Amino acid sequence: MKLYIASSWRNQYYPETVERLRAAGFDVYDFRNPPTGDGFKWSMISEDYMEWTPAEYREQLNNNPLAKQQLRNDVEALESCDACVLVLPCGRSAHTEAGWFAGRGKKVVAYLPEKVEPELMYGLFTDVCDSLDKVIEALK
């Protein structure tokens, strides 16, 4: 089974999650190390990305070669993967990716290694787990 791990660059649980799922025999897409080189961060385009206006953000999203390449990488990975593991805490992109999988009827397992605010819509997912052992079991 090929897995897409949706999370955040700042998530401290991400590396262990990738490692454990690979050790369990899953083929894991690692957005931090995509097939076309380094992973993408907006700061690669501009250090002041947090100051962009909505128009500037739209321009970069639609026309910046780095952003367009990483979006292609991620979409190709989304399409090629069988299931998604949402590793919390994470942000909007990861939740969009998990929603993409859920909307296509594919497995989505939310991994909550720490206390988080409850979210009703996680009921759309295959399972909500508090350990990697439970994540692995839910994916089988």
CYANA upper distance limits for C-alpha pairs under 8 A (distance plus 0.5 A):
  1 MET  CA     26 PHE  CA      6.07
  1 MET  CA     27 ASP  CA      6.69
  1 MET  CA     81 CYS  CA      8.17
  1 MET  CA     82 ASP  CA      6.65
  1 MET  CA     83 ALA  CA      8.15
  2 LYS  CA     26 PHE  CA      6.50
  2 LYS  CA     27 ASP  CA      5.04
  2 LYS  CA     28 VAL  CA      6.29
  2 LYS  CA     29 TYR  CA      7.99
  2 LYS  CA     80 SER  CA      8.01
  2 LYS  CA     81 CYS  CA      5.35
  2 LYS  CA     82 ASP  CA      5.84
  2 LYS  CA     83 ALA  CA      7.25
  3 LEU  CA     26 PHE  CA      7.29
  3 LEU  CA     27 ASP  CA      6.56
  3 LEU  CA     28 VAL  CA      5.29
  3 LEU  CA     29 TYR  CA      6.64
  3 LEU  CA     81 CYS  CA      5.86
  3 LEU  CA     82 ASP  CA      6.55
  3 LEU  CA     83 ALA  CA      5.63
  3 LEU  CA     84 CYS  CA      6.03
  3 LEU  CA     85 VAL  CA      7.59
  4 TYR  CA     28 VAL  CA      6.65
  4 TYR  CA     29 TYR  CA      5.73
  4 TYR  CA     30 ASP  CA      7.93
  4 TYR  CA     77 ALA  CA      7.52
  4 TYR  CA     78 LEU  CA      7.12
  4 TYR  CA     81 CYS  CA      6.48
  4 TYR  CA     82 ASP  CA      8.34
  4 TYR  CA     83 ALA  CA      6.80
  4 TYR  CA     84 CYS  CA      5.19
  4 TYR  CA     85 VAL  CA      6.84
  5 ILE  CA     18 VAL  CA      8.02
  5 ILE  CA     28 VAL  CA      7.70
  5 ILE  CA     29 TYR  CA      7.10
  5 ILE  CA     30 ASP  CA      7.31
  5 ILE  CA     31 PHE  CA      8.19
  5 ILE  CA     84 CYS  CA      6.26
  5 ILE  CA     85 VAL  CA      5.41
  5 ILE  CA     86 LEU  CA      6.59
  5 ILE  CA     87 VAL  CA      7.57
  6 ALA  CA     84 CYS  CA      7.34
  6 ALA  CA     85 VAL  CA      6.56
  6 ALA  CA     86 LEU  CA      5.28
  6 ALA  CA     87 VAL  CA      6.69
  6 ALA  CA     93 SER  CA      8.44
  6 ALA  CA     94 ALA  CA      5.13
  6 ALA  CA     95 HIS  CA      7.88
  6 ALA  CA     97 GLU  CA      6.97
  6 ALA  CA     98 ALA  CA      7.24
  7 SER  CA     11 ASN  CA      7.25
  7 SER  CA     14 TYR  CA      7.49
  7 SER  CA     86 LEU  CA      6.51
  7 SER  CA     87 VAL  CA      5.61
  7 SER  CA     88 LEU  CA      6.99
  7 SER  CA     89 PRO  CA      7.79
  7 SER  CA     90 CYS  CA      5.62
  7 SER  CA     91 GLY  CA      7.74
  7 SER  CA     93 SER  CA      8.48
  7 SER  CA     94 ALA  CA      5.59
  8 SER  CA     14 TYR  CA      8.28
  8 SER  CA     89 PRO  CA      7.87
  8 SER  CA     90 CYS  CA      5.40
  8 SER  CA     91 GLY  CA      6.99
  8 SER  CA     94 ALA  CA      7.45
  9 TRP  CA     32 ARG  CA      8.00
 11 ASN  CA     87 VAL  CA      8.38
 11 ASN  CA     88 LEU  CA      7.77
 11 ASN  CA     89 PRO  CA      6.90
 11 ASN  CA     90 CYS  CA      7.32
 13 TYR  CA     17 THR  CA      6.66
 13 TYR  CA     87 VAL  CA      7.89
 13 TYR  CA    113 PRO  CA      8.13
 14 TYR  CA     18 VAL  CA      6.76
 14 TYR  CA     87 VAL  CA      7.32
 15 PRO  CA     19 GLU  CA      6.69
 16 GLU  CA     20 ARG  CA      6.45
 17 THR  CA     21 LEU  CA      6.57
 17 THR  CA    132 LEU  CA      7.61
 18 VAL  CA     22 ARG  CA      6.65
 18 VAL  CA     28 VAL  CA      7.21
 18 VAL  CA     30 ASP  CA      7.73
 19 GLU  CA     23 ALA  CA      6.65
 20 ARG  CA     24 ALA  CA      6.67
 20 ARG  CA    132 LEU  CA      8.05
 21 LEU  CA     25 GLY  CA      7.11
 21 LEU  CA     26 PHE  CA      6.13
 21 LEU  CA     27 ASP  CA      8.43
 21 LEU  CA     28 VAL  CA      7.71
 21 LEU  CA    136 ILE  CA      7.60
 22 ARG  CA     26 PHE  CA      5.42
 22 ARG  CA     27 ASP  CA      6.66
 22 ARG  CA     28 VAL  CA      6.83
 24 ALA  CA    136 ILE  CA      7.95
 29 TYR  CA     34 PRO  CA      7.98
 29 TYR  CA     77 ALA  CA      7.26
 30 ASP  CA     34 PRO  CA      6.61
 31 PHE  CA     39 GLY  CA      6.57
 31 PHE  CA     74 ASP  CA      7.77
 32 ARG  CA     38 ASP  CA      7.37
 32 ARG  CA     39 GLY  CA      4.97
 32 ARG  CA     40 PHE  CA      7.90
 33 ASN  CA     37 GLY  CA      7.06
 33 ASN  CA     38 ASP  CA      6.10
 33 ASN  CA     39 GLY  CA      5.77
 34 PRO  CA     38 ASP  CA      6.92
 34 PRO  CA     39 GLY  CA      6.38
 34 PRO  CA     73 ASN  CA      7.42
 35 PRO  CA     73 ASN  CA      8.04
 36 THR  CA     73 ASN  CA      8.13
 39 GLY  CA     70 GLN  CA      8.03
 40 PHE  CA     44 MET  CA      7.61
 40 PHE  CA     66 LEU  CA      7.96
 40 PHE  CA     67 ALA  CA      7.82
 40 PHE  CA     70 GLN  CA      6.74
 41 LYS  CA     45 ILE  CA      8.27
 42 TRP  CA     46 SER  CA      7.15
 42 TRP  CA     47 GLU  CA      8.36
 42 TRP  CA     49 TYR  CA      6.95
 42 TRP  CA     67 ALA  CA      8.37
 43 SER  CA     47 GLU  CA      5.34
 43 SER  CA     48 ASP  CA      7.88
 43 SER  CA     49 TYR  CA      6.92
 45 ILE  CA     49 TYR  CA      8.14
 45 ILE  CA     66 LEU  CA      8.12
 48 ASP  CA     52 TRP  CA      7.60
 49 TYR  CA     57 TYR  CA      8.42
 52 TRP  CA     56 GLU  CA      5.94
 52 TRP  CA     57 TYR  CA      6.37
 53 THR  CA     57 TYR  CA      6.72
 54 PRO  CA     58 ARG  CA      6.63
 55 ALA  CA     59 GLU  CA      6.66
 56 GLU  CA     60 GLN  CA      6.78
 57 TYR  CA     61 LEU  CA      6.55
 58 ARG  CA     62 ASN  CA      6.54
 59 GLU  CA     63 ASN  CA      6.26
 59 GLU  CA     64 ASN  CA      7.96
 60 GLN  CA     64 ASN  CA      5.38
 60 GLN  CA     67 ALA  CA      7.67
 61 LEU  CA     67 ALA  CA      6.49
 61 LEU  CA     68 LYS  CA      7.44
 62 ASN  CA     67 ALA  CA      8.32
 62 ASN  CA     68 LYS  CA      7.40
 63 ASN  CA     67 ALA  CA      8.22
 63 ASN  CA     68 LYS  CA      7.46
 64 ASN  CA     68 LYS  CA      6.61
 65 PRO  CA     69 GLN  CA      6.52
 66 LEU  CA     70 GLN  CA      6.77
 67 ALA  CA     71 LEU  CA      6.62
 68 LYS  CA     72 ARG  CA      6.72
 69 GLN  CA     73 ASN  CA      6.73
 70 GLN  CA     74 ASP  CA      6.62
 71 LEU  CA     75 VAL  CA      6.53
 72 ARG  CA     76 GLU  CA      6.50
 73 ASN  CA     77 ALA  CA      6.70
 74 ASP  CA     78 LEU  CA      6.55
 75 VAL  CA     79 GLU  CA      6.65
 76 GLU  CA     80 SER  CA      6.66
 77 ALA  CA     81 CYS  CA      6.53
 78 LEU  CA     97 GLU  CA      8.15
 78 LEU  CA    101 PHE  CA      8.28
 82 ASP  CA    106 LYS  CA      7.11
 82 ASP  CA    107 LYS  CA      7.78
 83 ALA  CA    101 PHE  CA      7.47
 83 ALA  CA    106 LYS  CA      6.23
 83 ALA  CA    107 LYS  CA      5.25
 83 ALA  CA    108 VAL  CA      6.36
 83 ALA  CA    139 LEU  CA      8.45
 84 CYS  CA     98 ALA  CA      6.80
 84 CYS  CA    101 PHE  CA      7.17
 84 CYS  CA    106 LYS  CA      8.32
 84 CYS  CA    107 LYS  CA      6.77
 84 CYS  CA    108 VAL  CA      5.23
 84 CYS  CA    109 VAL  CA      6.85
 85 VAL  CA     98 ALA  CA      8.07
 85 VAL  CA    108 VAL  CA      6.25
 85 VAL  CA    109 VAL  CA      5.34
 85 VAL  CA    110 ALA  CA      6.26
 85 VAL  CA    111 TYR  CA      7.29
 85 VAL  CA    135 VAL  CA      8.50
 86 LEU  CA     94 ALA  CA      7.36
 86 LEU  CA     95 HIS  CA      7.93
 86 LEU  CA     98 ALA  CA      6.87
 86 LEU  CA    108 VAL  CA      7.63
 86 LEU  CA    109 VAL  CA      6.65
 86 LEU  CA    110 ALA  CA      5.11
 86 LEU  CA    111 TYR  CA      6.41
 87 VAL  CA    110 ALA  CA      6.67
 87 VAL  CA    111 TYR  CA      5.43
 87 VAL  CA    112 LEU  CA      7.06
 88 LEU  CA    110 ALA  CA      7.94
 88 LEU  CA    111 TYR  CA      6.71
 88 LEU  CA    112 LEU  CA      5.97
 88 LEU  CA    113 PRO  CA      7.63
 88 LEU  CA    114 GLU  CA      8.44
 89 PRO  CA    112 LEU  CA      8.03
 89 PRO  CA    116 VAL  CA      8.11
 90 CYS  CA     94 ALA  CA      6.83
 90 CYS  CA     95 HIS  CA      8.12
 91 GLY  CA     95 HIS  CA      6.93
 92 ARG  CA     96 THR  CA      6.56
 93 SER  CA     97 GLU  CA      6.69
 94 ALA  CA     98 ALA  CA      6.72
 95 HIS  CA     99 GLY  CA      6.53
 96 THR  CA    100 TRP  CA      6.65
 97 GLU  CA    101 PHE  CA      7.09
 98 ALA  CA    102 ALA  CA      6.78
 98 ALA  CA    108 VAL  CA      6.97
 99 GLY  CA    103 GLY  CA      6.40
100 TRP  CA    104 ARG  CA      7.00
101 PHE  CA    105 GLY  CA      6.99
101 PHE  CA    106 LYS  CA      5.72
101 PHE  CA    107 LYS  CA      7.40
101 PHE  CA    108 VAL  CA      7.12
102 ALA  CA    106 LYS  CA      6.03
102 ALA  CA    107 LYS  CA      7.19
102 ALA  CA    108 VAL  CA      6.78
102 ALA  CA    124 LEU  CA      7.37
102 ALA  CA    125 PHE  CA      6.93
107 LYS  CA    125 PHE  CA      7.41
107 LYS  CA    126 THR  CA      6.03
107 LYS  CA    139 LEU  CA      8.09
108 VAL  CA    125 PHE  CA      5.56
108 VAL  CA    126 THR  CA      5.76
108 VAL  CA    127 ASP  CA      7.48
109 VAL  CA    125 PHE  CA      6.64
109 VAL  CA    126 THR  CA      6.09
109 VAL  CA    127 ASP  CA      5.44
109 VAL  CA    128 VAL  CA      6.28
109 VAL  CA    129 CYS  CA      7.67
109 VAL  CA    135 VAL  CA      7.16
109 VAL  CA    138 ALA  CA      7.72
109 VAL  CA    139 LEU  CA      8.05
110 ALA  CA    122 TYR  CA      8.09
110 ALA  CA    125 PHE  CA      7.80
110 ALA  CA    127 ASP  CA      6.86
110 ALA  CA    128 VAL  CA      5.20
110 ALA  CA    129 CYS  CA      6.61
110 ALA  CA    135 VAL  CA      8.44
111 TYR  CA    128 VAL  CA      6.57
111 TYR  CA    129 CYS  CA      5.45
111 TYR  CA    130 ASP  CA      6.36
111 TYR  CA    131 SER  CA      7.43
111 TYR  CA    132 LEU  CA      7.87
111 TYR  CA    135 VAL  CA      7.23
112 LEU  CA    116 VAL  CA      7.75
112 LEU  CA    128 VAL  CA      7.73
112 LEU  CA    129 CYS  CA      6.53
112 LEU  CA    130 ASP  CA      5.45
112 LEU  CA    131 SER  CA      7.86
113 PRO  CA    129 CYS  CA      8.48
113 PRO  CA    130 ASP  CA      5.72
113 PRO  CA    131 SER  CA      6.70
114 GLU  CA    130 ASP  CA      7.99
121 MET  CA    125 PHE  CA      8.41
122 TYR  CA    128 VAL  CA      7.90
123 GLY  CA    127 ASP  CA      8.26
126 THR  CA    138 ALA  CA      8.19
127 ASP  CA    138 ALA  CA      7.19
129 CYS  CA    134 LYS  CA      6.26
129 CYS  CA    135 VAL  CA      6.33
130 ASP  CA    134 LYS  CA      7.48
130 ASP  CA    135 VAL  CA      8.37
131 SER  CA    135 VAL  CA      6.91
132 LEU  CA    136 ILE  CA      6.64
133 ASP  CA    137 GLU  CA      6.80
134 LYS  CA    138 ALA  CA      6.55
135 VAL  CA    139 LEU  CA      6.80
136 ILE  CA    140 LYS  CA      7.06
